[in-house]
Amino acid sequence: MQQHGRMRAEVGLTVAQVIAEYRVLRAVVVRLWSEAGGLGATGAVADLIRFNEAIDQAIAESVAFHSTEVERWRNTLLAVIGHDLRTPLSTVVYATESLAILLR
C-alpha cells in the first residue's frame, strides 16, 4: 500500500480520489463475488467481513503514505522557494538600508 499511496500522490490525486478508488474496488469485488454465488457459501459473512477489514486497512495505509508524500513535496517546495528568494530579498534589504543611510 506504500507504493499505491506514493504513486497516487505522484500523479496528483487527492486523498478523496484515493479513497474513491478503494470504494470502487470494494463495490466491484463484492458485486462479482455475489454474482458468482459467494453470498450463499458457508462462511460467506466471515469472508465478507475479512475482505472489508483488508480494504479498510489498505485505505488507511495508502492514505497515510499519500499524505506523507504530499507533505514531503510541500516541504521541499517551501525550502526551494525560501532558498531562491533569500538572495534577491537580501539584495533588496541591503539596497534599501544603503539608500536610507544616504538619504539621512
N, C-alpha and C positions, 0 to 999 in steps of 0.2 A: 504494500500500500504506500510505502515511502515513494517509490518510483511514480506511482499514479498521481499522487499529490504534487510532486515536483513537475511532472510533465504537464499537468493541467495548469499549474502556475506559469510555466514557460510559454504556453500558448495563450495566456491571458484570461483564462476562465475565472469567474468569481467563485466564492465558496458556495453560493446558491446553485450555480451551474454544476459544480462538482457533486453536490448532494442530489441534484436532479438526475444526473447520470445513474446514480445508485438506485434512485426511486424507479426509473425506467427498467433497470436491470432486474430489480425485485419483481416488478409487475410482470415482465415478460417471462421470467423463470417460473413464477407461481402459476401464471396462466398456462404455460406449456406443460408444466407438471400436472396441473389439474386436468387438462385435456387428455393427458396420457393415462389418466386414472390414478394418479398419485394420492388423491384425497381418500380413495377407497381402500388403500393399502393399510395393513396393520402397522401401527406406529406412525401414521401419517401426521398426526398433530405434533408429536415429538420431533419429527423430521422438519416440519414447518417452523417450529419454534427454534430449533438449532440453526436453520437456514437464516431466519430473521436475525438471530443473535450474531451470526457471522457477518451478515450485511451491515448491521449496526456497528460492529467492531471495525469493519473495513471503512465505513464512513468516518468514524472517529479518527482513525489513523490517517486516512487520506487528507482530511480537513486539517489535522494538526500539522502535517508536513507541508501542505499547501500554504498555510498561514505562516509557518516558519520561513519558507522560501520567499514569500512576498515580503515579509519583514526584513529579511536579509537583503533583498534587492533595494528596498526603500532606504535602508541604512547606507548601502553602497552609493546610491544616487545622492543622498544628502552629503556624504563625505566628499564625493567628487565635486558637487556644486560648491560646497564650502571651500574646498581647496582651490577651485578655479576662480572663485570670486575674491578670495583673500588678497591676492596680489593686486588686482585693479582697485579694490577698495582701499588697500593700504596706500597706494599711489594717490588716490583722491584725498584721503585724510592728510597725508603729508603735504600735498599741494595746498590744501585748504589752510592748514596750520602755518605754512610758509607765507601765504598771502595775508593771513591775519596778522602775522608779525610785521610784515612790510607796511601794512595799512595803518598801523598804530602810530 
